[in-house]
Amino acid sequence: MPHISVNSNIEAVIDGCFGVIEYSDSVVRINCKTLILKIDGDDLSIKTVSEQQYKVSGNIFSMEFSSC
């Protein structure tokens, strides 16, 4: 299962990632094995922290989970 740490609405660190499905400055979708995490926002950027950990920065509006 993924583990998500959120710092206000400007940063989210996601552990347990298995790849990026969609990436733009307004939408990021990340494969978390059994779930898809969708982050909507403005000026979003991804930094890879490790092989299975990503840091999404920007102005985060919402986070949504869906099944694979």
C-alpha positions, 0 to 999 in steps of 0.5 A, a space after each residue: 500500500 502507498 504511504 503519502 505525506 502531505 506538507 500543506 497544499 504545496 508538497 506530497 511525498 508518495 512511497 510505494 510508487 510503480 511509475 508515472 502514468 500521466 504528467 503535466 503541470 496540472 495533473 499527475 497520475 501515479 501507479 501505486 500498484 493496486 491504486 492510481 493516485 491522481 493529483 490535480 493542481 497548478 505548476 506541479 512538478 515531480 522529483 524522484 526521491 528513490 526508485 519507489 518514492 516521488 515528491 510532487 510539488 506545486 499548488 495541489 488542489 485535490 488528491 483522488 484514488 481509483 482502483 487499477 
